[in-house]
Amino acid sequence: MTKILLLSDTHSYIGNDILKYVKQADEVWHAGDIGDLHVTDTIKELKPLRAVYGNIDNAKARTEFPEHNIFSCEDVKVWITHIGGYPGRYSPKVRQKIKQNPPNIFISGHSHILKVMPDKKLNLLHMNPGAIGKHGFHKARTMLRFEINGNKIKNLEVIEYKR
């Protein structure tokens, strides 16, 4: 079993409210708009990190992290990208590839809107953890945590802070 903390759109913010959950996870996944790399450096000191860069991230972040991160966690194929859309409205950059080779979990950020929904046509689970940073239009700061056990995704939980 692998405990995952999923976050996005930190926009240079990493505080104890996030780190408390980082310490409880086995792995942290970041869906882009990191901001200052101090965020990812701090996470990497505590736990393994899988991340992608987002549209606000600079050349240094784009050198360290890919635009798309496709990997397996236990028996679950995962695809993380920052601007990916969601079922029925995938980004043109991913639309054809996701139809040809769908992952089990498709993760994107960017919208600052928490969204977890199945794509019944492609038989995948879409996740957007919303935004946990303090910059942006979102009214609540959110992130997700869940467990992967073999090929099962279990115990999904929303962590929410008011702004």
matplotlib code that plots the C-alpha trace (Angstrom):
import matplotlib.pyplot as plt

x = [0.0, 1.3, -0.1, -0.2, -0.5, -1.5, -1.2, -1.0, -0.7, 1.5, 2.6, 5.7, 3.9, 4.9, 3.8, 3.3, -0.3, 1.0, 4.1, 2.0, 0.4, 3.7, 5.1, 2.2, 2.5, 4.8, 5.0, 4.0, 2.7, 2.7, 0.6, 2.5, 2.7, 5.3, 6.6, 9.8, 11.7, 12.1, 8.7, 9.8, 13.2, 11.5, 9.2, 12.1, 13.9, 11.0, 9.5, 9.9, 8.4, 6.9, 6.1, 5.5, 6.1, 3.2, 2.6, 4.0, 7.2, 10.5, 13.3, 14.9, 11.7, 11.2, 14.7, 14.1, 10.6, 8.8, 5.6, 4.1, 5.0, 3.8, 4.7, 3.3, 2.6, 2.1, -0.3, -1.8, -0.7, -0.6, -0.3, 0.3, 0.4, -0.5, -2.9, -4.7, -8.4, -10.9, -13.3, -15.2, -12.9, -9.3, -6.7, -5.8, -2.2, -3.3, -6.7, -5.4, -2.7, -5.1, -7.6, -4.9, -3.3, -5.4, -3.8, -5.8, -5.4, -5.2, -4.1, -4.0, -3.9, -4.1, -7.8, -7.6, -10.8, -10.9, -12.4, -12.4, -14.5, -14.5, -14.1, -16.4, -15.5, -11.8, -12.2, -10.0, -10.2, -9.5, -8.1, -7.4, -6.4, -7.4, -4.9, -3.1, -1.1, -2.2, -2.1, -5.0, -8.8, -9.7, -11.8, -10.6, -7.1, -7.3, -5.2, -6.0, -4.7, -5.4, -4.0, -3.0, -3.1, -2.3, -4.6, -7.1, -7.4, -8.8, -9.5, -9.7, -9.8, -10.1, -7.9, -9.3, -8.3, -10.3, -8.4]
y = [0.0, 3.5, 6.6, 9.5, 13.3, 15.1, 18.8, 21.5, 25.2, 25.9, 29.2, 29.3, 28.5, 25.6, 25.9, 23.6, 23.1, 21.2, 19.7, 18.0, 15.9, 15.5, 13.7, 11.3, 10.3, 7.7, 9.8, 13.4, 14.2, 17.8, 18.7, 21.9, 25.7, 25.0, 28.6, 28.8, 25.5, 25.9, 24.2, 21.0, 21.0, 21.1, 18.2, 16.1, 16.5, 14.6, 12.2, 11.0, 13.5, 13.1, 16.5, 18.4, 22.0, 24.4, 27.5, 29.9, 27.8, 29.2, 27.6, 26.1, 24.2, 23.2, 21.7, 19.8, 18.5, 17.3, 18.6, 15.1, 12.5, 9.0, 6.3, 3.3, 3.2, -0.4, -1.7, 1.7, 3.7, 7.4, 10.4, 13.9, 17.1, 20.6, 21.7, 18.5, 19.3, 16.7, 14.1, 15.4, 18.5, 17.2, 19.7, 19.4, 18.5, 15.3, 14.4, 12.0, 10.4, 9.8, 8.1, 5.8, 4.8, 5.8, 5.7, 4.5, 7.9, 11.2, 14.1, 17.8, 21.1, 24.6, 25.4, 25.8, 23.8, 20.6, 17.9, 14.1, 12.3, 9.1, 9.0, 6.1, 6.1, 5.7, 3.8, 6.1, 8.4, 12.1, 14.0, 17.7, 18.6, 22.3, 24.8, 24.7, 27.9, 31.3, 33.1, 32.9, 33.3, 30.1, 30.6, 27.4, 25.9, 22.1, 19.0, 15.3, 12.2, 8.6, 5.1, 2.8, -0.9, -3.1, -1.9, -0.2, 3.5, 3.7, 6.1, 9.3, 12.4, 16.1, 18.4, 21.9, 25.2, 28.4, 31.4]
z = [0.0, -0.9, 0.7, -1.8, -1.1, -4.3, -4.6, -7.2, -7.7, -4.6, -6.3, -4.1, -0.8, 1.4, 5.0, 8.0, 7.0, 3.9, 5.5, 8.2, 5.4, 3.5, 6.6, 6.6, 3.0, 1.3, -1.9, -2.8, -6.3, -7.5, -10.6, -11.5, -10.8, -8.2, -8.2, -6.2, -6.2, -2.4, -2.4, -4.1, -2.4, 1.0, 0.0, -1.4, 1.9, 3.6, 1.0, -2.6, -5.1, -8.5, -10.2, -13.4, -14.3, -14.8, -16.8, -14.2, -13.6, -14.8, -16.9, -13.9, -12.9, -16.5, -16.5, -13.3, -14.0, -17.2, -18.7, -18.5, -15.9, -16.8, -14.3, -12.4, -8.7, -7.7, -10.4, -11.3, -14.4, -13.6, -15.9, -14.4, -16.4, -15.4, -18.2, -19.1, -18.9, -17.7, -19.1, -22.1, -22.2, -22.4, -23.6, -27.3, -26.3, -24.5, -26.2, -28.8, -26.6, -23.7, -26.0, -27.5, -24.2, -21.2, -17.7, -14.7, -13.1, -15.1, -12.9, -13.9, -12.0, -13.4, -12.9, -9.1, -9.0, -7.0, -9.2, -9.0, -11.6, -13.6, -17.3, -18.1, -21.8, -21.1, -17.9, -15.9, -12.8, -13.3, -10.3, -9.9, -6.4, -6.8, -5.5, -2.1, -2.6, -1.3, -4.6, -7.1, -7.3, -5.4, -2.2, -0.5, -0.6, -1.3, -1.8, -1.9, -0.2, -1.0, -1.0, -3.8, -2.9, -5.9, -8.6, -6.3, -5.3, -1.8, 1.0, -1.0, 1.2, 0.5, 2.7, 2.7, 4.2, 4.0, 2.5]

ax = plt.figure().add_subplot(projection="3d")
ax.plot(x, y, z, "-o")
ax.set_aspect("equal")
plt.show()
